[in-house]
Amino acid sequence: MEDAAYIVEPISRRVRDQMPSHIMSNASILMSLPNAKHQQRHRDWSSGVLEGLDEFNLPFSIFLPLNGVCVLNLYDDHMQPARSMQVPFGSFCQFRGDITHAGGPNTSKCYQFRIHCYFTTVNTPYPEDEVYVFP
């Protein structure tokens, strides 16, 4: 986490300026092997944690590619693909904790690295290494 947190500190500062109730709870560096398939669709927080939170207290995640172009697939409320986002190095994608998503496939012949950060409030515990997978 320390290496990832160091890299995303400027983003974390900006989030604190714009959303003072949110803090970065965790940051992980993820790697996709060449020609890797997409992740299973999932949410980073359970419905139980999200239930009753207003839009100002919802946790959110940030997806930040460290090289190349990484794909993030987003799903609608009926678990149908809603949008496939190509996020290039130098950009990031921020999405709410109630969004079902999946890291897209790595169709390149290179390793892909990205940082996934979790931002929470005092009302939303960090997911503790669990994801909530949908079949």
N, C-alpha and C positions, 0 to 999 in steps of 0.2 A: 504494500500500500504506500510506503513512503516515497518510492520513485514515482508512482502514478500521481500521488497527491502533490508532489513538487511540480510536476508538469502542468497540472490543472489549477494550481494556485491562482493564476490570474482570472480564470473563469470563476473560481470559488469567491474571490473578492468581489467580482461584479455581481454575482448572485446575492451576496450579503448586502451590497449597496441597494439592490433593487427589491430584494425579498428578505428583509432582516430576520424574519422568523425561521428561515431555512438554514441548515448547516450541511456541509458535506460529511456524510456518515461513513462512506467508504469509497475507495477508488481501486479498481483492479485493472491490470493489463491482461488482455486476452489475446490469444494467437489462433489464427486459422491456418491450417496446413494447405499447401497447394491443392487445388481441386476438391476442397472440403465441401460437404453438403451443408445446407442451411440448418440452423437450430430448430428444435421444436418450438412451436408458438407457446408463449408463456407470459405471465405477469411477474413482476418482481415483488409485489406485495399481495397478500391474500385479500379476499373480499371482506373478511372479518376486520382486518386492520383498516381498510379504506371506508368501511361502512360508517356513515354519520359524519364524515369529514366534509367541510365545505371546500369550495375551490381554492381558498386561500391557504388551507392546511394540507392539501394533497401533496404527498411526496412526488418527486420526479427524478428522472434519470437523464444523464448526458452521455452521448455516444461520440467519441472523438478518435477518428482514424490517425494512426501514427505514420502510415505510409500508404501510397496508392489510393484506391477508391474502395471503401467498404460499403456493403449493402445492408440496409435495415428494412425488414418487412413489417408493416403495421397492419393490424386486422380490425374489422368493424365489430359491432356488438354481437353480430351473428357468427363470428369467427370466420368470416370470409375475407380474403385478401382485399385490403382497402387501398394500400399504397406501398410501392417498393421505392425506397429512397436510396439514391446513390450519393454517398457522403464522401467527398474527396478530402485528402490530406489538407490541413489548413482550415477545415470547416468542422462544425459539430452539429449534432441534432439533439434537441432537448424535447422530452416527452413526459407526460403525466404518468403517475404510478398506476392509473387504472387502464392504461393502454396495453392491449395484448400485442406482443411483438416477437420477432425472431431475427437473430443475425442471419443475413443472407448467405448464399453460397460464395465460396472463393473460387471463381472460375479461372483464376490466373495460375501461373506456374511459380508464383512467389509466395512466401509466407506473408500473411497480413497481420498487423498488430493494431490494436485499438484499446482505448481506455473506456471503461464503463464506470460512471460515477453515480452514486446514490445520494440524493439530497432529501433530508427529512426535517420535521419539526419536532418539538417535544411531544406532540400528539401522535407521531408515527414512528414506531420502532423500526430499526434497520432489519431487513428480512433474515438475518442470521443464516446465510448460506443456503437458503431455500428459494426455489422458484416454484411457481404455481403453474404446472404444465397442463395444457389442454390437448385432448386427443385429436 
